[in-house]
Amino acid sequence: MADLDNKPGATQGTMDLTEHKKTFGGFIRFSTWVVVLSLIVLVFLALSNA
C-alpha cells in the first residue's frame, strides 16, 4: 500500500516561475496569431464570396 503520510514539505513562495511565465507568454502569442490568421481568412472568404 502507498504511504500517503510521507510527503516532502513544501515551502510557499519558493517555486521558480521563469519557465512557467515563458511558456504562458508563448501560449498567449500563439493564440493571438491563431485568432489574427483566422480573422484574415474569414475576411478573405467574405470578400471573395465563398
C-alpha positions in Angstrom: 0.0 0.0 0.0 1.2 3.5 -0.7 2.5 5.6 2.2 0.5 8.8 1.8 1.8 10.4 5.0 5.4 10.6 3.8 5.2 13.8 1.7 8.0 16.2 1.2 7.4 19.5 2.9 6.6 22.4 0.5 7.6 25.9 1.2 5.3 28.6 -0.1 6.8 31.0 -2.5 10.0 29.1 -3.4 9.0 27.8 -6.8 10.9 29.3 -9.8 8.3 30.7 -12.2 10.5 31.8 -15.0 9.8 28.7 -17.2 6.1 28.9 -16.4 5.9 32.6 -17.4 7.9 31.9 -20.6 5.6 29.1 -21.6 2.5 31.1 -20.8 3.8 34.0 -22.9 4.4 31.7 -25.8 0.9 30.3 -25.4 -0.6 33.8 -25.5 1.5 34.7 -28.5 0.5 31.6 -30.4 -3.2 32.1 -29.5 -3.0 35.7 -30.8 -1.6 34.6 -34.1 -4.3 31.9 -34.5 -7.0 34.5 -33.9 -5.5 37.0 -36.3 -4.9 34.5 -39.0 -8.5 33.2 -38.6 -9.9 36.7 -38.9 -7.8 37.2 -42.1 -9.1 34.0 -43.6 -12.7 35.0 -42.7 -12.3 38.4 -44.3 -10.8 36.9 -47.4 -13.7 34.4 -47.7 -16.2 37.2 -47.2 -14.6 39.4 -49.9 -14.3 36.5 -52.4 -18.0 35.5 -51.9 -17.1 31.9 -51.0 
